[in-house]
């Protein structure tokens, strides 16, 4: 009998159950569940026996959507997840119990148009967004609430993603200039973050 449990938290983990019901869990994120994120867990059975598998835990809410268990941790620092096997004979067996650390979502990277902070921009779309570069597997949507930039003592600001108010400024650049934008953003975890992004702006083509 072999069961594979796939855990997708922007990574894959698996539980394999052999004849002795030994279970191993491995993942790429060092046993981390992200708070405010829909950590996905899928249990796939490759056995001919008619058994069902239940996922439960402490300090966590678990729902089912599109064939996945959606695991959302609470405010605590750890979560215990338990996989229980229940077969037609009525026997229920805990086949694995494991503790996971709970962390806030990582801070994303600001993007000017399609260019992440730290890069050079030229004639980019005047739109600000934020997403992951290092944690590219995490499918998380962040909202830009407001932004602000300062250059030569003058402040430029706006609401939302539109940064066109600085277009007039960058049209005056005659050589490579550095500009930092500070944005207030919100993620699905309900946390408001202030993050900076710096770009190197090439002069506009005349």
N, C-alpha and C positions, 0 to 999 in steps of 0.2 A: 504494500500500500504506500503510495507516495502523494503527498499534498504539497503544493507550492503556494506560499503566501507572498504576494508582491506588494511592497510598500513603496508608493511613489510620493516622495516629499521633494520632488525635483530630483529624485534618485530612486534606485530600486533596491529592495531588500527581499529576502526570501526565507520562508520557513519550509523545511523539508522534513516530512514525517516518515520514517522507515518502519519496519516491522516491530522495532523495539520502542517506537514512539519517541525517539530522540529528536530534538528540535534545535536548529541553529538559526540565529537571526544575524544578518550582516547588512550594513548600509554604508553609504559614502559620506554621510553627514554626522558620523560619530554619535549615533543614537539621539538625534535632535528632532523635536517637533516644534514648529514655529507657531507662535501665538497669533491668532487672528488670520491664520492661513488655512485653507481647506486641504489639509494633509490627506492624501488619498491612500487607501489600503484596499487591496483586492485579494480575495481568497479564491484560488482556482484549484479545483479538485481533478486529479488524474487517476482516481481510483474507481473501480467498478462497484464498490460497496456504496450503499445508499446512506450517506452520512451528511449532516449539515454542520456548518461551522459558524460559531458566534464570536463576535469581537466585543469585548467589554473593557472598562477601564475606570480608574479613579482620576478625579480632577480633569474630566474630559467629557465632551458631548460627542456622541457618535450617531450619525444618520447614514442612510443608504441613498445613493444617487447614481444612476446610470451604471449599476453593477459594481460600484465602489463603496467602501465605507469611508465617510467623510469624518475625519478626526479633528476636532477643534479643542485645544487645551484651554484650561482656565488660567487663573492668575498665579497658581502655584509654580514652583520651580521644577517639579517632576511630574511625570505621568506613568502609571503602571498600566500596560496593555496586556490583556489575557485572551488567548484563543482557546475556545472550548469546542470539542468535537462531540456531537450527539448523533448516534446512529439509531436505526430502526428498532433495535432491541431495547431502547430506552436508556441505555447507559450513556452518561455524559462524562467526558474526560477532559481535564485541563491539559492541553498539549504544550502550551508555552505561556510563560508570564515574563515580561521584561520591562525594565524601567527605562524611560526616556527623559532626557533633559528638555526643559521648555525654555525657549528663547524668543525675544522679540524679533520681528523681521529685520534683516540687515538693512542698513541705509542704502538707498538706491543712488544712482548717478544721474546728475542733470544732463539733459541733451538739448542742444541748440539746433533745431531742425533735426537732422539725423546724426549729428556729430556729438559724441560724448564730451564732457568737460575734460580739459587737458590737451585738446587737439586744436588745430588751426581751422578757422572758418572763413569762408569767402562767399558772399551772395547767398547765404543760407536762408531758408524759410524762417521768418521771424516768429517762431513758435517754440515754446519751452515745454519740455516733458521730462519725465524721470522713469528710469527702468534699471534693471540690473545688468551689469557687465560681468562681474565675477560670478554672480549667482544666476547665470543665464537660464538655468532650468526652471527657476521659480516663476510661475505665471501669476504675477501680482500687478494689479492696477493701482497706481497712485494718482492723486488729484493735486494739481497745482492751484493753490488758493490765491497766492499773491507773490510778487517778486519786486526786487529793488536792486539798483546798480548805482554806483557813484563813480564819477570821472571828473577830475580836475575841480573838485569841490561842488559839482552839481549832481543832484540826485534825480534818477529816473526810476519810475515805479509804475506798477499796473496790477490789475486783477486778472486771475486766470492765466492762460498760457500765452496770450498775445504779447510779444515783446517788441512790436513795431515802433513804440515810442522812442526806441534807441536808434532807429534807422537813420534819422537826421544826424545823430552824433557820428555813427560809423562812416557816413558818407564824407566826413571831413578828414578821415585818416589818410595820411600820405605815406605812411610806413607801417610796418607790423606793430600793432598795439595789443596790450593785454587788458582784458576786461573781466571783472568778476561780478557774477549775478548771485544774489542771495534769494532763495525761494522758500516760501512756507508751503509745505505739502502735507497731505494726509493719506494714510494707507488704510487697508481693510481692518487693521488692528485698532483703529480709532486713535492712534497716536499722531499728534501734530509734530512734524520735524522741520527744523530750519537747516537747509543745506546750502553750501556754496558750490559754485561751478565757475571755473576760470577758463577762458578761451583766448587764443591768439588770433587777432583779427587782421586779415590781409587787407590792404587798401582796395577799395572798389575800383573796377576797371573803368577807365574814362573813355 
